[in-house]
Amino acid sequence: LSAWWAIQEGGFWMGLLTLGLCAYWYVWITWARRELGAAYINPGLRWYVGRPKPLPGLVCRLDLSEGKRDLQVARLDAEGVFIFGLPTLKKPPAGLLGLELAYRGRQVSCQAEPVGYLPDRQGMGLRFCENSADTRKELGDFVERLKGEGHVL
């Protein structure tokens, strides 16, 4: 509206500046929504939900200092995973963690780093990193298989 008014009043450059600023903010907001909606950051909880809903049939094994733990997966995409059912931890583990995902006889092993931690056993976000090209391909195929069955958005 202000761009239209500026152009009508003879302020071509002011209208152009306004349109440029609108385009900038649109791109920035779109990028921020995509980044903050990543599976490893956003568990997809609503205010009325106490715990995340697990993806059915998906098993996640995480290497912690006390050994491997079977956990549940709330969200998964090609960039990371949000898991819950963790033992009570005083602080999230640091560094790379070994992660195994299994679904209907298919298994993928990869490395992930913790990027977010919700206390009181609510969960932890893990971003896949430092994986080989073959492992990234396997992860992509694994996620596509789950998408095909309607488990991953």
MDTraj code that builds the backbone (N, CA, C; nanometers):
import mdtraj as md
import numpy as np

residues = "LEU SER ALA TRP TRP ALA ILE GLN GLU GLY GLY PHE TRP MET GLY LEU LEU THR LEU GLY LEU CYS ALA TYR TRP TYR VAL TRP ILE THR TRP ALA ARG ARG GLU LEU GLY ALA ALA TYR ILE ASN PRO GLY LEU ARG TRP TYR VAL GLY ARG PRO LYS PRO LEU PRO GLY LEU VAL CYS ARG LEU ASP LEU SER GLU GLY LYS ARG ASP LEU GLN VAL ALA ARG LEU ASP ALA GLU GLY VAL PHE ILE PHE GLY LEU PRO THR LEU LYS LYS PRO PRO ALA GLY LEU LEU GLY LEU GLU LEU ALA TYR ARG GLY ARG GLN VAL SER CYS GLN ALA GLU PRO VAL GLY TYR LEU PRO ASP ARG GLN GLY MET GLY LEU ARG PHE CYS GLU ASN SER ALA ASP THR ARG LYS GLU LEU GLY ASP PHE VAL GLU ARG LEU LYS GLY GLU GLY HIS VAL LEU".split()
xyz = np.array([
    [0.0833, -0.1187, 0.0000],
    [0.0000, 0.0000, 0.0000],
    [0.0878, 0.1252, 0.0000],
    [0.1939, 0.1246, 0.0826],
    [0.2788, 0.2429, 0.0858],
    [0.3592, 0.2551, -0.0426],
    [0.3930, 0.1417, -0.1077],
    [0.4633, 0.1479, -0.2355],
    [0.3738, 0.2113, -0.3411],
    [0.2479, 0.1724, -0.3433],
    [0.1531, 0.2298, -0.4386],
    [0.1386, 0.3802, -0.4151],
    [0.1280, 0.4189, -0.2882],
    [0.1136, 0.5614, -0.2553],
    [0.2379, 0.6396, -0.2959],
    [0.3574, 0.5833, -0.2719],
    [0.4811, 0.6528, -0.3066],
    [0.4942, 0.6706, -0.4571],
    [0.4571, 0.5694, -0.5339],
    [0.4644, 0.5807, -0.6792],
    [0.3625, 0.6828, -0.7296],
    [0.2416, 0.6829, -0.6731],
    [0.1376, 0.7774, -0.7138],
    [0.1776, 0.9214, -0.6856],
    [0.2484, 0.9424, -0.5793],
    [0.2892, 1.0780, -0.5420],
    [0.4161, 1.1232, -0.6139],
    [0.4672, 1.0406, -0.7032],
    [0.5852, 1.0790, -0.7790],
    [0.7152, 1.0355, -0.7155],
    [0.7100, 0.9593, -0.6098],
    [0.8317, 0.9115, -0.5438],
    [0.8659, 0.7723, -0.5928],
    [0.9086, 0.7615, -0.7178],
    [0.9396, 0.6320, -0.7769],
    [1.0419, 0.5560, -0.6943],
    [1.1496, 0.6222, -0.6530],
    [1.2550, 0.5552, -0.5777],
    [1.2068, 0.5127, -0.4392],
    [1.1192, 0.5913, -0.3800],
    [1.0634, 0.5512, -0.2493],
    [0.9747, 0.4279, -0.2655],
    [0.8980, 0.4233, -0.3733],
    [0.8165, 0.3043, -0.4011],
    [0.9025, 0.1823, -0.4265],
    [1.0103, 0.2019, -0.5009],
    [1.1020, 0.0914, -0.5281],
    [1.1694, 0.0422, -0.3994],
    [1.2089, 0.1349, -0.3138],
    [1.2672, 0.0973, -0.1848],
    [1.1668, 0.0184, -0.1009],
    [1.0438, 0.0627, -0.0981],
    [0.9401, -0.0070, -0.0207],
    [0.9182, -0.1482, -0.0740],
    [0.9108, -0.1626, -0.2055],
    [0.8942, -0.2963, -0.2636],
    [1.0149, -0.3849, -0.2329],
    [1.1346, -0.3272, -0.2391],
    [1.2547, -0.4038, -0.2061],
    [1.2556, -0.4501, -0.0613],
    [1.2157, -0.3608, 0.0303],
    [1.2097, -0.3992, 0.1714],
    [1.1048, -0.5072, 0.1959],
    [0.9921, -0.4966, 0.1286],
    [0.8883, -0.6005, 0.1428],
    [0.9400, -0.7349, 0.0927],
    [1.0096, -0.7352, -0.0198],
    [1.0661, -0.8592, -0.0732],
    [1.1699, -0.9171, 0.0232],
    [1.2552, -0.8307, 0.0792],
    [1.3564, -0.8754, 0.1750],
    [1.2918, -0.9420, 0.2956],
    [1.1920, -0.8785, 0.3546],
    [1.1272, -0.9342, 0.4730],
    [1.0527, -1.0625, 0.4404],
    [0.9925, -1.0720, 0.3231],
    [0.9245, -1.1952, 0.2832],
    [1.0244, -1.3113, 0.2758],
    [1.1389, -1.2883, 0.2112],
    [1.2410, -1.3923, 0.1994],
    [1.2952, -1.4292, 0.3377],
    [1.3216, -1.3312, 0.4234],
    [1.3763, -1.3585, 0.5551],
    [1.2787, -1.4392, 0.6400],
    [1.1516, -1.4021, 0.6398],
    [1.0514, -1.4732, 0.7200],
    [1.0323, -1.6151, 0.6681],
    [1.0304, -1.6321, 0.5358],
    [1.0169, -1.7664, 0.4784],
    [1.1354, -1.8541, 0.5184],
    [1.2570, -1.7993, 0.5116],
    [1.3759, -1.8752, 0.5505],
    [1.3707, -1.9122, 0.6987],
    [1.3348, -1.8160, 0.7844],
    [1.3304, -1.8416, 0.9289],
    [1.2268, -1.9480, 0.9635],
    [1.1106, -1.9443, 0.9001],
    [1.0081, -2.0459, 0.9273],
    [1.0557, -2.1846, 0.8870],
    [1.1262, -2.1934, 0.7736],
    [1.1769, -2.3232, 0.7287],
    [1.2833, -2.3755, 0.8245],
    [1.3749, -2.2899, 0.8661],
    [1.4821, -2.3317, 0.9564],
    [1.4276, -2.3713, 1.0936],
    [1.3359, -2.2941, 1.1473],
    [1.2821, -2.3241, 1.2803],
    [1.1827, -2.4392, 1.2784],
    [1.1386, -2.4790, 1.1621],
    [1.0487, -2.5926, 1.1505],
    [1.1202, -2.7240, 1.1295],
    [1.2540, -2.7237, 1.1310],
    [1.3309, -2.8463, 1.1106],
    [1.2997, -2.9470, 1.2209],
    [1.3051, -3.0743, 1.1863],
    [1.2689, -3.1803, 1.2810],
    [1.3557, -3.1797, 1.4055],
    [1.4823, -3.1462, 1.3917],
    [1.5712, -3.1521, 1.5075],
    [1.5558, -3.0318, 1.6005],
    [1.4825, -2.9301, 1.5595],
    [1.4575, -2.8144, 1.6456],
    [1.3160, -2.8167, 1.7008],
    [1.2209, -2.8510, 1.6173],
    [1.0797, -2.8413, 1.6524],
    [1.0189, -2.9809, 1.6660],
    [0.9840, -3.0239, 1.7878],
    [0.9251, -3.1574, 1.8040],
    [0.7806, -3.1657, 1.7579],
    [0.7204, -3.0544, 1.7206],
    [0.5831, -3.0563, 1.6717],
    [0.4795, -3.0639, 1.7812],
    [0.5153, -3.0202, 1.9013],
    [0.4205, -3.0232, 2.0131],
    [0.3254, -2.9040, 2.0076],
    [0.2055, -2.9255, 2.0505],
    [0.1079, -2.8188, 2.0685],
    [0.0936, -2.7943, 2.2189],
    [0.0308, -2.6865, 2.2555],
    [0.0213, -2.6505, 2.3964],
    [-0.0572, -2.7527, 2.4772],
    [-0.1451, -2.8281, 2.4135],
    [-0.2296, -2.9236, 2.4853],
    [-0.1717, -3.0654, 2.4868],
    [-0.0521, -3.0848, 2.4330],
    [0.0097, -3.2163, 2.4252],
    [0.1203, -3.2255, 2.5294],
    [0.1180, -3.3317, 2.6085],
    [0.2186, -3.3484, 2.7125],
    [0.3478, -3.4093, 2.6636],
    [0.3379, -3.5058, 2.5735],
    [0.4561, -3.5726, 2.5185],
    [0.4403, -3.5834, 2.3680],
    [0.5512, -3.5903, 2.2977],
    [0.5417, -3.6088, 2.1519],
    [0.4814, -3.7443, 2.1184],
    [0.4205, -3.7533, 2.0027],
    [0.3647, -3.8791, 1.9544],
    [0.4718, -3.9515, 1.8730],
    [0.5026, -4.0768, 1.9065],
    [0.6094, -4.1469, 1.8339],
    [0.5663, -4.1896, 1.6936],
    [0.6635, -4.1982, 1.6035],
    [0.6372, -4.2540, 1.4713],
    [0.6262, -4.4055, 1.4875],
    [0.5167, -4.4658, 1.4434],
    [0.4956, -4.6093, 1.4679],
    [0.5942, -4.6971, 1.3926],
    [0.6497, -4.7933, 1.4636],
    [0.7389, -4.8911, 1.4042],
    [0.8826, -4.8464, 1.3871],
    [0.9119, -4.7209, 1.4137],
    [1.0480, -4.6687, 1.3962],
    [1.1233, -4.6827, 1.5276],
    [1.2371, -4.7499, 1.5225],
    [1.3195, -4.7727, 1.6408],
    [1.4472, -4.6918, 1.6261],
    [1.4869, -4.6272, 1.7338],
    [1.6079, -4.5467, 1.7352],
    [1.6961, -4.5944, 1.8499],
    [1.8218, -4.6242, 1.8186],
    [1.9187, -4.6617, 1.9221],
    [2.0266, -4.5549, 1.9256],
    [2.0474, -4.5007, 2.0438],
    [2.1439, -4.3932, 2.0621],
    [2.2556, -4.4405, 2.1530],
    [2.3803, -4.4162, 2.1124],
    [2.4961, -4.4510, 2.1947],
    [2.5193, -4.3406, 2.2968],
    [2.4925, -4.3710, 2.4222],
    [2.5234, -4.2794, 2.5317],
    [2.6388, -4.3380, 2.6117],
    [2.6867, -4.2647, 2.7087],
    [2.8018, -4.3114, 2.7869],
    [2.7717, -4.4416, 2.8605],
    [2.6460, -4.4638, 2.8987],
    [2.6122, -4.5877, 2.9708],
    [2.5693, -4.7006, 2.8783],
    [2.5825, -4.6821, 2.7481],
    [2.5483, -4.7870, 2.6522],
    [2.4395, -4.7419, 2.5569],
    [2.3953, -4.8362, 2.4734],
    [2.2913, -4.8039, 2.3757],
    [2.1546, -4.8019, 2.4427],
    [2.0741, -4.7040, 2.4042],
    [1.9383, -4.6913, 2.4579],
    [1.8392, -4.6924, 2.3424],
    [1.7302, -4.7667, 2.3575],
    [1.6222, -4.7636, 2.2595],
    [1.5306, -4.6467, 2.2935],
    [1.5106, -4.5596, 2.1971],
    [1.4312, -4.4390, 2.2175],
    [1.3228, -4.4301, 2.1112],
    [1.2321, -4.3362, 2.1296],
    [1.1251, -4.3150, 2.0338],
    [1.1531, -4.1889, 1.9529],
    [1.1048, -4.1882, 1.8297],
    [1.1264, -4.0764, 1.7386],
    [0.9950, -4.0003, 1.7225],
    [1.0024, -3.8681, 1.7454],
    [0.8847, -3.7834, 1.7269],
    [0.8799, -3.7266, 1.5859],
    [0.9933, -3.6784, 1.5368],
    [0.9997, -3.6218, 1.4012],
    [1.1313, -3.6621, 1.3375],
    [1.1275, -3.6751, 1.2051],
    [1.2447, -3.7152, 1.1295],
    [1.2403, -3.6479, 0.9936],
    [1.3536, -3.5962, 0.9500],
    [1.3676, -3.5495, 0.8129],
    [1.5105, -3.5760, 0.7682],
    [1.5462, -3.5313, 0.6489],
    [1.6782, -3.5611, 0.5942],
    [1.7900, -3.4894, 0.6694],
    [1.7567, -3.3873, 0.7494],
    [1.8581, -3.3102, 0.8204],
    [1.8783, -3.3536, 0.9642],
    [1.7763, -3.4142, 1.0256],
    [1.7910, -3.4521, 1.1654],
    [1.6691, -3.5240, 1.2190],
    [1.6719, -3.5456, 1.3506],
    [1.5675, -3.6233, 1.4171],
    [1.5427, -3.5641, 1.5555],
    [1.4175, -3.5744, 1.6023],
    [1.3857, -3.5370, 1.7397],
    [1.3423, -3.6630, 1.8113],
    [1.4163, -3.6987, 1.9181],
    [1.3913, -3.8221, 1.9922],
    [1.3424, -3.7895, 2.1329],
    [1.2714, -3.8848, 2.1924],
    [1.2297, -3.8683, 2.3319],
    [1.2299, -4.0037, 2.4000],
    [1.2095, -4.0019, 2.5316],
    [1.2199, -4.1232, 2.6110],
    [1.3597, -4.1398, 2.6675],
    [1.4327, -4.0290, 2.6735],
    [1.5689, -4.0312, 2.7256],
    [1.5699, -4.0546, 2.8758],
    [1.6779, -4.1121, 2.9268],
    [1.6910, -4.1142, 3.0727],
    [1.7090, -3.9707, 3.1214],
    [1.6824, -3.9475, 3.2472],
    [1.6984, -3.8137, 3.3011],
    [1.8459, -3.7758, 3.2970],
    [1.8751, -3.6693, 3.2240],
    [2.0128, -3.6222, 3.2092],
    [2.0243, -3.4846, 3.2726],
    [2.1356, -3.4616, 3.3426],
    [2.1570, -3.3287, 3.3989],
    [2.1865, -3.2278, 3.2895],
    [2.2599, -3.2711, 3.1883],
    [2.2873, -3.1862, 3.0728],
    [2.2949, -3.2765, 2.9505],
    [2.2698, -3.2212, 2.8336],
    [2.2743, -3.3055, 2.7138],
    [2.4160, -3.3499, 2.6837],
    [2.4317, -3.4654, 2.6218],
    [2.5661, -3.5106, 2.5874],
    [2.6285, -3.4178, 2.4833],
    [2.7591, -3.4050, 2.4883],
    [2.8305, -3.3189, 2.3939],
    [2.9013, -3.4046, 2.2898],
    [2.9290, -3.3472, 2.1758],
    [3.0020, -3.4167, 2.0707],
    [2.9120, -3.5021, 1.9846],
    [2.9751, -3.5775, 1.8980],
    [2.9008, -3.6640, 1.8070],
    [2.8513, -3.7888, 1.8783],
    [2.7324, -3.8308, 1.8420],
    [2.6722, -3.9506, 1.8994],
    [2.6413, -4.0484, 1.7870],
    [2.6578, -4.1759, 1.8153],
    [2.6192, -4.2792, 1.7193],
    [2.4688, -4.3000, 1.7259],
    [2.4073, -4.3131, 1.6108],
    [2.2615, -4.3243, 1.6026],
    [2.2264, -4.4328, 1.5026],
    [2.1367, -4.5221, 1.5414],
    [2.0866, -4.6251, 1.4508],
    [1.9362, -4.6111, 1.4402],
    [1.8859, -4.6048, 1.3187],
    [1.7427, -4.5985, 1.2933],
    [1.7024, -4.7263, 1.2222],
    [1.5942, -4.7893, 1.2671],
    [1.5478, -4.9133, 1.2062],
    [1.3969, -4.9063, 1.1842],
    [1.3560, -4.9545, 1.0671],
    [1.2135, -4.9567, 1.0343],
    [1.1870, -5.0726, 0.9395],
    [1.1080, -5.1681, 0.9830],
    [1.0670, -5.2832, 0.9024],
    [1.1838, -5.3522, 0.8319],
    [1.2833, -5.3875, 0.9095],
    [1.3957, -5.4627, 0.8561],
    [1.5030, -5.3794, 0.7891],
    [1.4811, -5.2532, 0.7739],
    [1.5828, -5.1664, 0.7136],
    [1.6488, -5.0847, 0.8237],
    [1.7812, -5.0774, 0.8213],
    [1.8545, -5.0104, 0.9280],
    [1.9568, -4.9142, 0.8690],
    [1.9702, -4.7976, 0.9331],
    [2.0674, -4.6965, 0.8919],
    [2.1446, -4.6529, 1.0153],
    [2.2775, -4.6515, 1.0046],
    [2.3624, -4.6022, 1.1130],
    [2.4277, -4.4725, 1.0681],
    [2.4318, -4.3750, 1.1585],
    [2.4894, -4.2457, 1.1231],
    [2.5421, -4.1751, 1.2476],
    [2.6007, -4.0581, 1.2261],
    [2.6500, -3.9732, 1.3333],
    [2.5590, -3.8517, 1.3439],
    [2.5371, -3.8059, 1.4665],
    [2.4530, -3.6876, 1.4874],
    [2.5069, -3.6096, 1.6061],
    [2.4795, -3.4798, 1.6044],
    [2.5194, -3.3959, 1.7165],
    [2.3952, -3.3366, 1.7805],
    [2.3930, -3.3279, 1.9142],
    [2.2776, -3.2679, 1.9818],
    [2.2725, -3.1172, 1.9568],
    [2.1557, -3.0672, 1.9201],
    [2.1396, -2.9237, 1.8982],
    [2.0323, -2.8630, 1.9876],
    [1.9480, -2.9448, 2.0434],
    [1.8447, -2.8948, 2.1332],
    [1.8101, -3.0000, 2.2361],
    [1.7772, -2.9559, 2.3555],
    [1.7463, -3.0494, 2.4632],
    [1.6316, -2.9925, 2.5452],
    [1.5258, -3.0708, 2.5618],
    [1.4149, -3.0314, 2.6479],
    [1.4252, -3.1125, 2.7760],
    [1.4286, -3.0472, 2.8915],
    [1.4448, -3.1203, 3.0179],
    [1.3218, -3.2034, 3.0533],
    [1.3330, -3.2768, 3.1609],
    [1.2251, -3.3619, 3.2129],
    [1.1826, -3.4684, 3.1126],
    [1.2807, -3.5303, 3.0489],
    [1.2576, -3.6417, 2.9563],
    [1.1698, -3.6040, 2.8373],
    [1.1657, -3.4773, 2.8031],
    [1.0829, -3.4349, 2.6905],
    [1.1489, -3.4645, 2.5563],
    [1.2803, -3.4674, 2.5511],
    [1.3439, -3.5057, 2.4260],
    [1.4680, -3.4270, 2.3923],
    [1.5237, -3.4628, 2.2759],
    [1.6465, -3.4008, 2.2303],
    [1.6464, -3.3994, 2.0778],
    [1.6908, -3.2884, 2.0219],
    [1.7046, -3.2765, 1.8780],
    [1.8457, -3.3098, 1.8356],
    [1.8594, -3.3931, 1.7341],
    [1.9898, -3.4341, 1.6828],
    [1.9983, -3.3999, 1.5348],
    [2.1062, -3.3322, 1.4961],
    [2.1277, -3.2975, 1.3557],
    [2.2309, -3.3933, 1.2991],
    [2.1989, -3.4550, 1.1847],
    [2.2921, -3.5464, 1.1200],
    [2.4121, -3.4675, 1.0707],
    [2.5330, -3.5169, 1.0994],
    [2.6533, -3.4459, 1.0549],
    [2.7687, -3.5434, 1.0396],
    [2.8689, -3.4982, 0.9658],
    [2.9921, -3.5732, 0.9421],
    [2.9660, -3.7159, 0.8965],
    [2.8703, -3.7311, 0.8070],
    [2.8409, -3.8622, 0.7508],
    [2.8950, -3.8680, 0.6084],
    [2.9300, -3.9867, 0.5653],
    [2.9816, -4.0036, 0.4292],
    [2.8681, -3.9850, 0.3287],
    [2.9064, -3.9743, 0.2022],
    [2.8061, -3.9579, 0.0967],
    [2.7130, -4.0788, 0.0908],
    [2.7671, -4.1982, 0.1111],
    [2.6842, -4.3190, 0.1105],
    [2.5836, -4.3177, 0.2254],
    [2.6281, -4.2753, 0.3426],
    [2.5382, -4.2690, 0.4585],
    [2.4289, -4.1650, 0.4359],
    [2.4648, -4.0495, 0.3785],
    [2.3629, -3.9476, 0.3483],
    [2.2605, -4.0002, 0.2485],
    [2.3071, -4.0779, 0.1497],
    [2.2161, -4.1380, 0.0520],
    [2.1238, -4.2374, 0.1206],
    [2.1791, -4.3216, 0.2082],
    [2.0966, -4.4183, 0.2818],
    [1.9935, -4.3471, 0.3686],
    [2.0353, -4.2393, 0.4359],
    [1.9414, -4.1618, 0.5175],
    [1.8298, -4.1034, 0.4319],
    [1.8663, -4.0471, 0.3171],
    [1.7663, -3.9916, 0.2267],
    [1.6673, -4.0962, 0.1802],
    [1.7157, -4.2147, 0.1436],
    [1.6280, -4.3239, 0.1013],
    [1.5385, -4.3706, 0.2159],
    [1.5959, -4.3754, 0.3363],
    [1.5208, -4.4164, 0.4552],
    [1.4057, -4.3187, 0.4829],
    [1.4359, -4.1884, 0.4759],
    [1.3333, -4.0861, 0.4996],
    [1.2277, -4.0915, 0.3905],
    [1.2683, -4.1124, 0.2650],
    [1.1719, -4.1210, 0.1545],
    [1.0791, -4.2408, 0.1717],
    [1.1326, -4.3511, 0.2233],
    [1.0478, -4.4686, 0.2471],
    [0.9415, -4.4370, 0.3531],
    [0.9829, -4.3676, 0.4597],
    [0.8869, -4.3288, 0.5627],
    [0.7865, -4.2271, 0.5092],
    [0.8309, -4.1362, 0.4234],
    [0.7384, -4.0406, 0.3612],
    [0.6348, -4.1138, 0.2779],
    [0.6798, -4.2153, 0.2059],
    [0.5895, -4.2928, 0.1213],
    [0.4806, -4.3622, 0.2012],
    [0.5086, -4.3917, 0.3251],
    [0.4079, -4.4566, 0.4101],
    [0.3294, -4.3559, 0.4940],
    [0.3604, -4.2279, 0.4764],
    [0.2837, -4.1230, 0.5446],
    [0.3282, -4.0906, 0.6851],
    [0.4471, -4.1361, 0.7261],
    [0.4933, -4.1106, 0.8632],
    [0.5726, -3.9825, 0.8761],
    [0.6325, -3.9362, 0.7682],
    [0.7172, -3.8168, 0.7726],
    [0.6559, -3.7117, 0.6820],
    [0.6477, -3.5890, 0.7329],
    [0.5915, -3.4805, 0.6522],
    [0.6995, -3.4081, 0.5767],
])
top = md.Topology()
chain = top.add_chain()
for i, resn in enumerate(residues, 1):
    res = top.add_residue(resn, chain, resSeq=i)
    for name in ("N", "CA", "C"):
        top.add_atom(name, md.element.get_by_symbol(name[0]), res)
traj = md.Trajectory(xyz[None], top)
